[in-house]
Every structure is written in C-alpha cells, then in structure tokens.
Amino acid sequence: MPLAPDNGDIHHPATDALVQARHVFLAGNRLPERWAGRKRFVILETGFGLGSNFLAAWDAWRRDPRRCERLIFLSVEKHPLTREDLARAHATSTLPELATRLLAAWPLRTPNLHPLDFEDARVQLLLGFGDFALLLRQWVASVDAFLLDGFSPARNLQIRDSRALQRLGRLAAPGATAATWSAARAVREDLASAGFAVEAAGIGDKRNITVARYAPRHVAPPPPGGWHTHRGASEAIVIGAGLAGCAAAWAMSLQGWTCRVLDAQNEPACAASGNPAGLFHGSFHRDDGPHARVHRAAALLTQRVAGAWIEAGRIHGQLAGCLRLEGRLGDADACAALAAHQLDPGYVSWLDRDTASRISGLALPSGAWHYPGGGWLAPRRYANELLARSGAAFIGKARVARIARGGRAWQAFDAHDKVIAEAPVLVLANGVDAKRLLLGAGGGALNALSISRGQISSLAADTPTLPRPRLPVAGAGYVLPRVDDRLVFGATSHADDDDPELREADHRANLAQLALLAGGSASVWSALPWHGRIGWRTVTPDRLPLIGAATDLRAMRDARRADQPRFVPRLRDADGGLYLFTGLGSRGIAWAALGGQVLASWVSGSPCPLEADLRDSLDPARLDLRHPDNQPAGY
C-alpha cells in the first residue's frame, strides 16, 4: 500500500480511492450535475497522489451526456511518483484505459506546472509539482469546485500551519463548492475564513466529510492584470502569421475560441519563422530564477507538443537531445550546481568534454549541458501545423495600417481605411510592427521592442571537410545535424540593422563560430559555395516575450496604484480587449506553444499554465512600469 513516510499518510489502493473520489469529492461537489451545459468547468485538487480523483472526474465527464465542453483539472503533488510506481499503483485499476493514458502523458518530475491534454484538449490537467501551500499563491484561475484531499490536521501539519485553506477564496468562482473527508473543526473554521459556508458535515455513511459553498460577504473586484473573462466573446483577430500568431490561434482554439489570422505575406511563416530549421532546448541557471524556470516550462511543453508531431511525421525535425556548451564551469562545479536543484536528469544533465564530444560527433571545446528533450525542427512547418490544427481562417496579403476600437469590437484597417476584419479581441503577434499599431491605439510597451538582424548559413552536407554533428550544438552560435542535405549553422546578431541583402562578412562570422563549436578550419570552408537567409528577431530588454493584455497608458498615469503588473490598467473590458504576443527573440520555436497557452489564458479566462510570478515576468506591463514617463500618480 503506498505510504507517505514524512507524515505517515496512506494512499488507498487505486480501486478504493476511486470509490472515495466518487462518494466524497464528486458527490460532495454535486458533480456531474453542476457542470451540465457549461462551456468550462474548473476543479482544483490539493493532492494528486495516485491521480484517482482526476481519473474519477474524467470518467464521470466521459459518461455524462450533459457534460461541460471543457473540464480543466488543477492539482498539486509535492512528492510525485515515478512513472514506474504509478504504473504499479494502477495495475489493477477499474479504469485501465484512462490510467494508461495518464501514464503515457506522465511528465518529468520538475518543479513546474505541467499542462497535459486529453480527449482532444476537452479534458485538461494542469499538474503542479511542489508544495501546495506555496503553489496556491501562484495559481491564476477561477475555480468551480475544490477537492480538499489530504487535509487531515493531525497528519498534514505543514498545510495547517500555512493556513492554506484560508487562501482558497482568492481562487473561488461565484457559487464554487468544496468537499473534504475531514470534518475537523479547524478545517471548517478555515473554510469559513476563506468565505465558504459549511453546508454539511457528513454524507451517508461518510461521517467525516465537510461540504461547503462559497458565499463571501464581500468580493473584491479582480485587478486589471489578473484573471478576467470577456462576456460572451469567443472570436478573435490575430495579426501576424509567424510562430507567435499561429500558436496564439492554436492555443485559443483549445479553449473554444475561433480566430482569423491576418498577415501581410500571402502565406504563413514567411518572415523570421521561415528559416529551414532551428533548435530548441531549456535553460539552467545556478539560482533557478524566473528566466530558468520559464524557459524550462517552455521547453518541456515544446517537447510534448512538437515531439508528438515530429514522431507522427507531421513536421520535420529531430527530438534526440541538444547540447549547450559551457566553458566557464568545470565538471565538479557544474555537477554541484545541478545537485543543488535535484532536477530530473530527463530534463538536463552535465556532460564532460569527452562525453559531449562523443555523443555529438564533434570535437567540442568544453563540457556541455545536455537537454535530452531538446532538438531541432523546421519552424515554418511547425507554424503551419499549429495554424491547421487551430481551424483558423488565414487571410494573406492583408497589410494592416491601423487598429482601433469601434463599439464593442476591435477593428483592423487597411491603407484605404477600410475594415479588413473585426472581433471583440485583437492579438498583435506581428513582431516589431506591433509597436506601430500599439502607438495608434494608446497601448504600452512602445519603447520595449527592438529588432535584431540575424543571418544563417548553410553548406552542402556531403562536403568531406565539414563536421557531421549528430545533435544540435549551441554556444557562440549553433550548428544543426543534416537538414535537407545541408549543414545549417549561424547566426549573426546585429541590433537595429535593416539591411535585406546577404553579407559575405556575416557568412565568414558564421564560419568562425562553426570552427569554434566543431573544430576545423574556417579558412578551408570559406571557399565553399554557400546559401544564407536573413531574418529579423523582435527582442525586449530583458530577453523575455511580451504576452498579455496591452497597457492603457493614459489610465495608467492617472491610476492611484499601479506599482505591480497585475494592477496596471489595460485596454480591455468585459466585451473585449487588445493583447500582445511578441518579442520572442531567438527562441521562437521554444516559446510558441507555452506563449500561446499563456495568451489563451489571458483571453479566455482559463487557468494560466504558469505560476503568477512567471506570468508577471512576461506581462507587457512590466516594461511600462520601468519607464519614467509612465509612473502612476503619487508613485
């Protein structure tokens, strides 16, 4: 029988746990009755354990003819099981099909929120690995039902000491309910402190059960940058059909939204997303700060989404690992830094120089971080696959001259001031050109975006003197394995450079980087015929994207309190809004899937797949707050 040794708590066998889940947690929250006919129903569980409550809810949803359109299940687990132990626990499950699908999707044990999709994304599991009391502060969601598992005051003292139950009211939707198998007075008092009215303490033969309903005396309005939903809206315009725009349409479609994607080119992904190939991988820093955490979340989701499509032959690429050279650390220091965070080696590990050289097939100059889930793919194919799966209408040769709010809809106008398209929600995913359109609409982050010109090179891969990498290798530049009979490498980076012509000097710089990465002579390779391509990356000062609702600069300057991103006024209301998804820099492949899902949570009001502090780190308002001209009154 599974046991949690640090608190002596026992996990019931999977079969018994399913019975308890149905009688206590589903019946206690009046499910499936309460989700009938809803577009979305959100459940939050305080301890995932063996996943029995999730499986019971998923099974009830499948069998209910009046089920909600989308069931979103949030859960936390401080001590996640290995895939092997989870398989042992469910070996005799009465829901073998669902248990098998959960096992197949089981993520790496990294301290993240892990978004998992089932039933064509109509059932979504957002699984957080970490301490519940800490993660509870980080959820951005509106929850309809709480499954309070593991709240025995006698056993889970850490949860009790943190007063976690009292914080549930921040996440509770109007009419939310809660159920727990504990009827302890302390539990009931904490629920009351969170705004819940205890309706029952005991159901049938389950005497130790508490059922409560959210009925607060006062509900504070949500902050402008917090959880928000648009009244009855489900249509959006996306300007820009690169990776960002296509991912935005895809992610919003997973939440039931329909989109029209506009682009000045006649086909999607013709600009920066049109390179023949690009790499993606995570990031590791000694302090595991926001940059490392958010890049880890992005890489893990890219691995999950794009990896399945590569395996199915839908997009061109390779998911066999990626190396990031690190010449500043010795082997001992690198291993010590990794050990301090205990990250799953399936995410990142350290390879000494000899091992890294052997698996890459190159004579590398140093040891490297190895990201087993990293790799490379063709970004244009990836963008087109995202767009195709979104079901969005693509409108090419649509150069948008300006945008404006007209009544309850946002409108995109052409050069003749005719409306190209209109919808309640408009998303700017058109790179640095978003700057021009934002200026006309009164939005913020105007000074944040800049461009960086990048030129890549490629040579015929069968040239005898060239290196033959088995994996993508990055450091000062990068080199990819054979792509369509070419060796692709690069790339240069020149700020505020709009030269559209290929430059021999940039190709020589790429050759020099290749020589440093892989060994060999740049002078020997300089005589070989080469191809190149130019693209312009859109970058921000802190090298993190802009994802979220656009700032209302005029209202911000008059606001009494706008000292944090979530309190900054936005260009949105109950009817619609203006949003940004740009500034992906050189990590467009890695950012696309997660960035799209973060944007979709802003637009649709679905739970955010990132912790609140990481959501703030991507919020466009963060950069407006740093600009001296935008300081609020009295700041």
C-alpha positions as CSV (number, residue, x, y, z in Angstrom):
1,M,0.0,0.0,0.0
2,P,1.5,3.4,-1.0
3,L,2.7,5.4,2.0
4,A,3.9,9.0,2.5
5,P,6.6,8.4,5.1
6,D,7.1,12.0,6.1
7,N,3.6,12.3,7.6
8,G,2.5,8.7,7.9
9,D,-0.4,9.2,5.5
10,I,-1.5,6.2,3.5
11,H,-2.7,6.3,-0.1
12,H,-5.6,4.0,-0.6
13,P,-5.2,1.4,-3.3
14,A,-6.4,2.8,-6.7
15,T,-9.7,0.9,-6.7
16,D,-10.7,2.0,-3.2
17,A,-9.5,5.6,-3.9
18,L,-11.9,5.7,-6.9
19,V,-14.8,4.8,-4.7
20,Q,-13.8,7.5,-2.2
21,A,-13.4,10.0,-5.0
22,R,-16.9,9.4,-6.3
23,H,-18.6,9.4,-2.9
24,V,-16.7,12.2,-1.2
25,F,-15.3,14.6,-3.8
26,L,-17.6,14.3,-6.8
27,A,-20.8,13.8,-4.8
28,G,-19.7,16.4,-2.3
29,N,-19.4,19.0,-5.1
30,R,-22.6,17.9,-6.7
31,L,-20.9,16.6,-9.8
32,P,-21.6,15.9,-12.6
33,E,-24.8,17.9,-12.1
34,R,-23.1,21.2,-11.6
35,W,-21.1,21.1,-14.8
36,A,-24.0,20.3,-17.1
37,G,-24.2,22.7,-20.1
38,R,-21.2,24.7,-19.0
39,K,-18.5,25.8,-21.6
40,R,-15.8,25.3,-19.0
41,F,-15.7,23.8,-15.5
42,V,-12.5,24.1,-13.3
43,I,-11.7,21.7,-10.5
44,L,-8.7,22.3,-8.1
45,E,-7.4,19.4,-6.1
46,T,-4.9,19.8,-3.2
47,G,-3.0,16.5,-3.6
48,F,-2.7,14.5,-6.8
49,G,-1.3,11.3,-5.2
50,L,-2.1,8.4,-7.4
51,G,-4.4,10.5,-9.6
52,S,-7.6,8.7,-8.5
53,N,-9.6,11.9,-8.1
54,F,-8.6,13.1,-11.6
55,L,-9.4,9.7,-13.1
56,A,-12.8,9.6,-11.4
57,A,-13.7,13.1,-12.6
58,W,-12.5,12.3,-16.2
59,D,-14.6,9.1,-16.2
60,A,-17.7,10.9,-14.9
61,W,-17.2,13.5,-17.6
62,R,-16.9,10.9,-20.3
63,R,-20.1,9.1,-19.2
64,D,-22.2,12.2,-18.8
65,P,-24.3,13.2,-21.9
66,R,-24.8,16.7,-20.5
67,R,-21.1,17.2,-19.7
68,C,-19.4,20.6,-19.9
69,E,-17.5,21.4,-23.1
70,R,-14.1,21.5,-21.3
71,L,-13.1,20.1,-18.0
72,I,-10.0,21.6,-16.5
73,F,-8.4,19.9,-13.5
74,L,-5.7,21.6,-11.4
75,S,-3.7,19.6,-9.0
76,V,-0.6,19.7,-6.9
77,E,1.7,17.0,-5.7
78,K,4.8,17.6,-3.5
79,H,6.2,14.1,-3.9
80,P,5.2,12.9,-7.5
81,L,5.6,9.2,-8.2
82,T,7.9,7.9,-10.8
83,R,6.1,6.6,-13.9
84,E,7.0,3.0,-12.9
85,D,5.5,3.4,-9.4
86,L,2.4,5.0,-10.8
87,A,2.0,2.0,-13.2
88,R,2.3,-0.4,-10.3
89,A,-0.4,1.5,-8.3
90,H,-2.8,1.3,-11.3
91,A,-2.0,-2.2,-12.3
92,T,-5.5,-3.4,-11.2
93,S,-7.3,-0.1,-11.9
94,T,-11.0,-0.4,-12.8
95,L,-10.4,2.4,-15.3
96,P,-7.5,0.8,-17.2
97,E,-7.9,2.9,-20.4
98,L,-7.7,6.2,-18.6
99,A,-4.9,5.1,-16.3
100,T,-2.9,4.0,-19.3
101,R,-3.4,7.4,-21.0
102,L,-2.4,9.2,-17.8
103,L,0.8,7.1,-17.6
104,A,1.6,7.8,-21.2
105,A,1.4,11.6,-20.5
106,W,3.1,11.5,-17.1
107,P,5.6,14.4,-17.1
108,L,9.2,14.7,-15.9
109,R,9.4,15.4,-12.2
110,T,10.5,19.1,-12.4
111,P,9.2,21.9,-10.3
112,N,6.8,23.3,-12.8
113,L,3.1,23.4,-13.8
114,H,2.7,20.7,-16.4
115,P,-0.2,21.2,-18.8
116,L,-1.5,17.8,-20.1
117,D,-4.3,17.4,-22.7
118,F,-6.7,14.5,-23.2
119,E,-9.8,14.0,-25.3
120,D,-8.6,16.5,-28.0
121,A,-7.9,19.0,-25.2
122,R,-11.5,18.9,-23.9
123,V,-10.1,17.4,-20.7
124,Q,-7.0,19.4,-19.5
125,L,-4.9,18.5,-16.5
126,L,-2.6,21.2,-15.1
127,L,-0.3,19.4,-12.7
128,G,2.0,21.3,-10.4
129,F,4.9,19.6,-8.7
130,G,5.7,21.3,-5.4
131,D,4.4,22.4,-2.1
132,F,0.6,23.1,-2.1
133,A,0.8,26.0,0.3
134,L,3.4,27.7,-1.9
135,L,1.8,26.9,-5.3
136,L,-1.7,28.0,-4.0
137,R,-0.3,31.6,-4.1
138,Q,0.8,31.1,-7.6
139,W,-2.3,29.9,-9.4
140,V,-4.1,32.3,-11.7
141,A,-7.5,30.7,-12.1
142,S,-11.2,30.8,-11.3
143,V,-12.2,27.5,-9.6
144,D,-15.7,26.0,-9.6
145,A,-15.0,23.0,-7.3
146,F,-12.3,22.2,-4.7
147,L,-11.3,18.7,-3.8
148,L,-9.6,19.1,-0.5
149,D,-7.7,15.9,-0.2
150,G,-5.0,15.3,2.4
151,F,-6.3,18.0,4.8
152,S,-6.1,15.9,8.0
153,P,-4.9,18.4,10.6
154,A,-3.3,15.7,12.6
155,R,-1.1,14.4,9.7
156,N,-0.5,17.4,7.4
157,L,0.7,20.0,9.9
158,Q,2.6,21.9,7.2
159,I,-0.6,22.6,5.3
160,R,-2.4,23.6,8.6
161,D,0.4,25.9,9.7
162,S,0.4,27.7,6.4
163,R,-3.3,28.4,6.7
164,A,-3.7,27.3,3.1
165,L,-7.4,26.8,3.3
166,Q,-8.0,30.4,4.2
167,R,-6.5,31.4,0.8
168,L,-8.9,29.4,-1.3
169,G,-11.4,32.3,-1.6
170,R,-8.9,34.2,-3.9
171,L,-9.4,31.5,-6.5
172,A,-13.1,30.7,-5.9
173,A,-15.6,31.4,-8.7
174,P,-19.1,32.6,-7.8
175,G,-21.0,29.6,-6.4
176,A,-17.9,27.5,-6.0
177,T,-18.1,24.4,-3.7
178,A,-15.6,22.5,-1.7
179,A,-15.6,18.9,-0.3
180,T,-13.1,17.2,2.0
181,W,-13.2,13.9,4.0
182,S,-12.1,15.8,7.1
183,A,-14.8,17.2,9.5
184,A,-12.3,18.7,11.9
185,R,-13.3,22.0,13.5
186,A,-10.1,23.7,12.4
187,V,-10.8,22.8,8.7
188,R,-14.3,24.2,8.9
189,E,-13.1,27.4,10.6
190,D,-10.5,27.9,7.9
191,L,-13.1,27.4,5.2
192,A,-15.3,30.0,6.8
193,S,-12.4,32.4,7.0
194,A,-12.0,31.9,3.2
195,G,-15.6,32.9,2.6
196,F,-17.2,29.4,2.5
197,A,-20.4,28.5,4.3
198,V,-20.3,24.9,5.6
199,E,-23.4,23.2,4.4
200,A,-22.9,19.7,5.7
201,A,-20.6,17.7,7.9
202,G,-21.3,14.1,6.9
203,I,-22.9,12.4,3.9
204,G,-24.4,8.9,4.1
205,D,-22.0,6.5,5.8
206,K,-19.2,9.0,5.4
207,R,-19.4,10.9,8.7
208,N,-16.1,12.7,8.4
209,I,-17.0,14.8,5.4
210,T,-17.3,18.5,5.1
211,V,-19.2,20.2,2.2
212,A,-19.1,23.9,1.8
213,R,-20.2,26.6,-0.7
214,Y,-18.5,29.9,-1.5
215,A,-20.7,32.7,0.0
216,P,-18.5,35.6,1.0
217,R,-19.8,38.8,2.5
218,H,-17.7,40.9,0.1
219,V,-16.0,40.1,-3.2
220,A,-13.2,42.5,-4.2
221,P,-13.0,43.3,-8.0
222,P,-10.2,41.5,-9.7
223,P,-7.1,43.6,-10.6
224,P,-6.8,44.8,-14.2
225,G,-4.0,42.4,-14.9
226,G,-5.5,39.4,-13.0
227,W,-7.9,36.7,-14.0
228,H,-10.5,38.1,-16.4
229,T,-13.1,36.9,-18.9
230,H,-14.9,38.6,-21.8
231,R,-18.7,38.4,-21.6
232,G,-19.9,36.1,-24.3
233,A,-17.0,36.6,-26.6
234,S,-15.3,33.8,-28.4
235,E,-13.9,35.4,-31.6
236,A,-10.5,37.0,-32.1
237,I,-8.4,38.6,-34.8
238,V,-4.7,37.7,-34.8
239,I,-2.3,40.0,-36.7
240,G,0.8,38.1,-37.8
241,A,1.1,34.5,-39.1
242,G,4.5,33.6,-37.8
243,L,5.1,31.2,-35.0
244,A,3.6,33.5,-32.4
245,G,0.4,34.2,-34.4
246,C,-0.2,30.6,-35.4
247,A,0.5,29.4,-31.8
248,A,-1.9,32.0,-30.5
249,A,-4.7,30.8,-32.8
250,W,-3.9,27.1,-31.9
251,A,-4.0,27.7,-28.1
252,M,-7.2,29.8,-28.2
253,S,-8.9,27.1,-30.2
254,L,-8.1,24.7,-27.3
255,Q,-10.2,27.0,-25.2
256,G,-13.1,27.1,-27.7
257,W,-12.2,30.3,-29.5
258,T,-12.3,30.9,-33.3
259,C,-9.7,33.1,-34.9
260,R,-8.9,34.9,-38.2
261,V,-5.2,35.3,-38.8
262,L,-4.1,38.2,-40.9
263,D,-0.6,38.6,-42.5
264,A,1.0,40.9,-45.0
265,Q,2.5,38.0,-46.8
266,N,0.5,35.6,-49.0
267,E,1.5,32.5,-46.9
268,P,2.1,31.9,-43.2
269,A,5.6,31.9,-41.7
270,C,7.4,33.8,-44.4
271,A,9.4,36.1,-42.2
272,A,11.6,35.2,-39.2
273,S,9.7,31.9,-38.9
274,G,10.7,30.9,-42.4
275,N,14.2,29.6,-41.7
276,P,14.8,26.0,-42.8
277,A,15.5,24.8,-39.3
278,G,16.1,26.0,-35.7
279,L,17.0,24.4,-32.4
280,F,15.2,24.4,-29.1
281,H,16.2,23.5,-25.6
282,G,15.6,24.5,-21.9
283,S,17.8,26.6,-19.7
284,F,19.7,26.0,-16.4
285,H,20.9,28.7,-14.0
286,R,22.5,28.2,-10.6
287,D,19.8,30.2,-8.8
288,D,16.9,28.6,-10.9
289,G,15.4,32.1,-11.1
290,P,12.5,33.3,-13.3
291,H,14.4,33.1,-16.6
292,A,15.5,29.5,-16.0
293,R,12.0,28.4,-14.7
294,V,10.0,30.0,-17.5
295,H,12.4,28.6,-20.2
296,R,12.2,25.2,-18.6
297,A,8.4,25.3,-18.8
298,A,8.5,26.5,-22.4
299,A,11.0,23.7,-23.5
300,L,9.0,21.0,-21.7
301,L,5.8,21.9,-23.5
302,T,7.5,22.2,-26.9
303,Q,8.9,18.8,-26.3
304,R,5.4,17.4,-25.6
305,V,3.6,19.2,-28.4
306,A,6.2,19.3,-31.2
307,G,7.7,16.0,-30.3
308,A,4.4,14.1,-31.0
309,W,4.1,15.8,-34.3
310,I,7.7,15.0,-35.3
311,E,7.1,11.4,-34.4
312,A,3.9,11.3,-36.4
313,G,5.7,12.8,-39.5
314,R,3.6,16.0,-39.4
315,I,6.6,18.3,-39.1
316,H,10.3,17.9,-40.0
317,G,12.8,17.7,-37.1
318,Q,14.6,15.6,-34.6
319,L,13.9,15.2,-30.9
320,A,17.1,13.4,-29.8
321,G,18.7,15.9,-27.5
322,C,20.6,19.2,-27.7
323,L,23.9,20.3,-26.2
324,R,24.7,23.8,-24.8
325,L,28.4,24.4,-24.3
326,E,29.5,25.9,-21.0
327,G,33.2,26.8,-20.9
328,R,33.0,28.8,-17.6
329,L,32.4,25.8,-15.3
330,G,34.4,22.8,-14.5
331,D,32.9,19.3,-14.2
332,A,32.7,19.4,-10.4
333,D,31.1,22.9,-10.2
334,A,28.5,22.0,-12.9
335,C,27.6,18.8,-11.2
336,A,27.3,20.5,-7.8
337,A,25.0,23.2,-9.3
338,L,22.8,20.5,-10.7
339,A,22.7,18.5,-7.5
340,A,21.6,21.6,-5.5
341,H,18.3,21.7,-7.5
342,Q,17.8,18.0,-8.0
343,L,16.3,18.5,-11.4
344,D,15.2,15.4,-13.3
345,P,18.1,14.2,-15.5
346,G,15.5,13.7,-18.2
347,Y,15.4,17.5,-18.4
348,V,19.1,18.4,-18.0
349,S,22.4,16.8,-17.1
350,W,26.1,17.7,-17.3
351,L,28.4,16.0,-19.8
352,D,32.2,16.4,-19.6
353,R,34.1,17.4,-22.7
354,D,34.9,13.8,-23.8
355,T,31.4,12.5,-23.4
356,A,29.8,15.5,-25.0
357,S,32.2,15.2,-28.0
358,R,31.4,11.5,-28.3
359,I,27.6,11.8,-28.4
360,S,27.7,14.9,-30.7
361,G,30.2,13.5,-33.1
362,L,32.2,16.8,-32.9
363,A,35.5,17.8,-31.3
364,L,33.9,20.2,-28.7
365,P,35.9,22.8,-26.9
366,S,34.3,22.2,-23.4
367,G,31.8,20.3,-21.4
368,A,28.1,20.9,-22.0
369,W,24.6,20.9,-20.6
370,H,22.7,18.1,-22.2
371,Y,18.9,18.6,-22.7
372,P,17.6,15.2,-23.7
373,G,14.2,16.6,-24.7
374,G,15.7,19.3,-26.9
375,G,16.3,19.1,-30.6
376,W,15.6,20.9,-33.8
377,L,12.6,21.4,-36.2
378,A,11.5,23.3,-39.3
379,P,9.8,26.4,-37.9
380,R,7.7,27.0,-41.0
381,R,6.2,23.5,-40.9
382,Y,5.6,23.9,-37.2
383,A,3.8,27.2,-37.7
384,N,1.6,25.7,-40.4
385,E,0.8,22.7,-38.3
386,L,-0.3,24.9,-35.4
387,L,-2.4,27.0,-37.8
388,A,-4.0,24.0,-39.4
389,R,-5.0,22.5,-36.0
390,S,-6.5,25.8,-34.9
391,G,-9.1,25.7,-37.6
392,A,-8.4,29.5,-38.0
393,A,-9.1,31.3,-41.3
394,F,-5.9,32.7,-42.8
395,I,-6.2,36.0,-44.7
396,G,-3.0,36.7,-46.6
397,K,-1.8,39.9,-48.3
398,A,-3.6,41.8,-45.5
399,R,-1.3,44.7,-44.6
400,V,-2.9,46.4,-41.5
401,A,-2.4,50.1,-41.5
402,R,-4.0,50.8,-38.1
403,I,-6.2,49.3,-35.4
404,A,-9.0,50.9,-33.4
405,R,-11.8,50.1,-31.0
406,G,-15.2,50.5,-32.7
407,G,-18.1,50.0,-30.4
408,R,-17.7,46.6,-28.8
409,A,-15.2,45.3,-31.4
410,W,-11.6,45.9,-32.3
411,Q,-11.1,46.6,-36.0
412,A,-8.1,46.2,-38.3
413,F,-8.0,48.7,-41.2
414,D,-6.1,48.7,-44.5
415,A,-4.2,51.6,-46.1
416,H,-7.5,52.8,-47.6
417,D,-9.1,52.9,-44.1
418,K,-11.4,50.0,-44.9
419,V,-12.1,47.4,-42.3
420,I,-10.3,44.1,-43.0
421,A,-11.7,42.3,-40.0
422,E,-13.2,43.0,-36.6
423,A,-13.8,41.0,-33.5
424,P,-14.1,41.5,-29.7
425,V,-10.5,40.5,-29.2
426,L,-7.4,41.5,-31.2
427,V,-4.0,40.0,-30.7
428,L,-0.8,41.7,-32.1
429,A,1.6,38.9,-32.9
430,N,3.3,40.7,-35.8
431,G,6.8,41.2,-34.3
432,V,8.2,44.7,-34.1
433,D,5.4,46.1,-36.3
434,A,3.2,45.7,-33.2
435,K,5.0,48.8,-32.0
436,R,3.4,50.9,-34.8
437,L,-0.1,49.6,-34.3
438,L,0.1,50.0,-30.5
439,L,1.1,53.6,-30.8
440,G,-2.0,54.4,-32.7
441,A,-4.2,52.5,-30.2
442,G,-2.8,54.1,-27.0
443,G,-1.1,50.9,-25.8
444,G,2.1,50.5,-23.8
445,A,5.4,48.7,-24.1
446,L,6.2,51.1,-27.1
447,N,9.8,51.5,-26.3
448,A,10.5,47.9,-25.3
449,L,10.7,46.3,-28.7
450,S,13.7,46.4,-31.0
451,I,14.9,44.3,-33.9
452,S,18.0,42.2,-34.3
453,R,19.1,41.1,-37.8
454,G,20.2,37.5,-38.0
455,Q,21.9,35.8,-40.9
456,I,22.3,32.0,-41.1
457,S,24.5,30.0,-43.4
458,S,24.3,26.5,-44.9
459,L,26.7,24.3,-46.9
460,A,26.3,21.1,-48.8
461,A,26.4,18.4,-46.0
462,D,28.3,15.8,-48.0
463,T,31.4,18.1,-48.4
464,P,34.2,15.8,-47.0
465,T,35.9,18.5,-44.8
466,L,32.7,19.5,-43.0
467,P,31.7,18.3,-39.5
468,R,28.9,15.9,-39.2
469,P,27.0,16.6,-35.9
470,R,24.6,14.0,-34.6
471,L,22.8,16.5,-32.3
472,P,22.3,20.3,-32.3
473,V,25.1,22.1,-30.5
474,A,24.8,25.7,-29.3
475,G,27.3,28.0,-27.7
476,A,28.7,31.0,-29.5
477,G,26.3,30.3,-32.4
478,Y,24.9,26.9,-33.2
479,V,25.2,24.0,-35.7
480,L,22.4,21.5,-36.6
481,P,22.5,18.0,-37.9
482,R,21.9,17.4,-41.6
483,V,18.8,19.3,-42.7
484,D,17.7,18.5,-46.3
485,D,21.3,17.6,-47.3
486,R,22.6,20.9,-45.9
487,L,24.7,21.8,-42.8
488,V,22.9,24.7,-41.2
489,F,24.7,27.0,-38.8
490,G,24.9,30.5,-37.6
491,A,23.7,33.0,-36.6
492,T,24.8,36.6,-36.6
493,S,23.1,39.2,-34.4
494,H,23.1,42.9,-35.3
495,A,20.8,45.3,-33.4
496,D,18.7,47.8,-35.4
497,D,20.0,46.6,-38.7
498,D,17.5,46.5,-41.6
499,D,19.9,45.5,-44.4
500,P,17.9,43.0,-46.6
501,E,21.0,41.8,-48.5
502,L,23.1,38.7,-47.7
503,R,26.5,39.7,-46.5
504,E,29.8,37.8,-47.1
505,A,31.1,39.2,-43.8
506,D,28.3,37.7,-41.9
507,H,28.9,34.3,-43.6
508,R,32.6,34.5,-42.5
509,A,31.5,35.2,-39.0
510,N,29.2,32.2,-39.0
511,L,32.1,30.0,-40.3
512,A,34.3,31.3,-37.5
513,Q,31.6,30.3,-34.9
514,L,31.3,26.9,-36.6
515,A,35.1,26.3,-36.3
516,L,34.9,27.2,-32.5
517,L,32.0,24.8,-32.0
518,A,33.1,21.8,-34.0
519,G,36.8,22.2,-34.7
520,G,38.1,22.6,-38.2
521,S,39.3,25.5,-40.4
522,A,37.1,28.4,-41.3
523,S,39.6,29.3,-44.0
524,V,39.2,26.0,-45.7
525,W,35.4,26.2,-45.7
526,S,35.4,29.9,-46.8
527,A,35.9,28.8,-50.5
528,L,32.8,26.5,-50.5
529,P,29.6,27.7,-52.2
530,W,27.1,28.7,-49.5
531,H,23.4,29.7,-49.0
532,G,22.1,32.1,-46.5
533,R,18.9,33.6,-45.1
534,I,18.1,36.7,-43.2
535,G,15.5,37.2,-40.5
536,W,14.7,39.9,-38.0
537,R,14.1,38.9,-34.4
538,T,12.0,41.0,-32.2
539,V,13.6,41.4,-28.8
540,T,12.9,43.0,-25.4
541,P,15.5,44.5,-23.0
542,D,15.2,41.5,-20.6
543,R,15.0,38.9,-23.4
544,L,11.6,37.7,-22.3
545,P,8.5,37.9,-24.6
546,L,5.6,40.3,-24.2
547,I,2.5,38.2,-23.6
548,G,-0.7,39.6,-22.2
549,A,-3.2,42.5,-22.3
550,A,-1.9,45.8,-23.6
551,T,-1.4,48.6,-21.1
552,D,-3.7,51.6,-21.2
553,L,-1.1,54.3,-20.8
554,R,-3.5,57.2,-20.2
555,A,-5.3,55.3,-17.5
556,M,-2.0,54.1,-16.0
557,R,-0.7,57.6,-15.5
558,D,-3.9,58.6,-13.6
559,A,-4.1,55.4,-11.5
560,R,-3.6,55.6,-7.8
561,R,-2.0,52.2,-7.6
562,A,-0.2,50.7,-10.4
563,D,3.1,49.5,-8.9
564,Q,2.9,45.9,-10.0
565,P,2.0,44.5,-13.4
566,R,-1.3,43.0,-12.2
567,F,-2.6,46.4,-11.0
568,V,-1.8,48.2,-14.3
569,P,-4.9,49.3,-16.3
570,R,-5.4,47.5,-19.6
571,L,-7.0,48.1,-23.0
572,R,-9.8,45.6,-22.3
573,D,-13.1,45.3,-20.6
574,A,-16.0,42.8,-20.3
575,D,-16.7,43.0,-24.0
576,G,-13.2,42.6,-25.5
577,G,-9.6,43.7,-25.5
578,L,-6.2,44.2,-27.1
579,Y,-3.4,41.7,-26.5
580,L,0.3,41.2,-27.3
581,F,2.3,38.1,-28.2
582,T,5.7,39.3,-29.5
583,G,9.3,39.7,-28.5
584,L,10.2,36.0,-28.8
585,G,13.8,36.9,-29.8
586,S,15.9,33.9,-30.9
587,R,13.7,31.3,-29.0
588,G,10.6,31.5,-31.2
589,I,10.4,27.7,-31.5
590,A,10.6,27.1,-27.8
591,W,8.2,29.9,-26.9
592,A,5.4,29.2,-29.4
593,A,3.4,26.6,-27.6
594,L,3.7,27.9,-24.0
595,G,3.4,31.5,-25.1
596,G,0.2,30.7,-27.0
597,Q,-1.3,28.9,-24.0
598,V,-0.4,31.8,-21.6
599,L,-2.0,34.2,-24.1
600,A,-5.1,32.0,-24.3
601,S,-5.5,32.1,-20.6
602,W,-5.4,35.9,-20.6
603,V,-8.0,36.0,-23.4
604,S,-10.4,33.2,-22.4
605,G,-10.1,33.3,-18.6
606,S,-8.9,29.7,-18.4
607,P,-6.3,28.8,-15.8
608,C,-2.8,30.1,-16.5
609,P,-0.2,27.3,-17.3
610,L,2.4,29.4,-15.5
611,E,2.9,30.4,-11.9
612,A,1.8,34.0,-11.2
613,D,5.3,35.4,-10.8
614,L,6.3,33.9,-14.1
615,R,3.2,35.2,-15.7
616,D,4.2,38.7,-14.4
617,S,7.7,38.2,-15.9
618,L,6.1,38.0,-19.4
619,D,3.4,40.7,-18.8
620,P,3.8,43.7,-21.1
621,A,3.1,46.0,-18.2
622,R,6.4,45.1,-16.6
623,L,8.3,47.2,-19.1
624,D,5.8,50.1,-18.9
625,L,6.3,50.2,-15.1
626,R,10.1,50.7,-15.7
627,H,9.6,53.7,-17.9
628,P,9.8,57.1,-16.1
629,D,7.1,58.7,-18.2
630,N,4.6,56.1,-17.2
631,Q,4.8,56.3,-13.4
632,P,1.3,56.5,-11.8
633,A,0.1,59.5,-9.9
634,G,1.8,59.7,-6.5
635,Y,4.3,56.9,-7.3
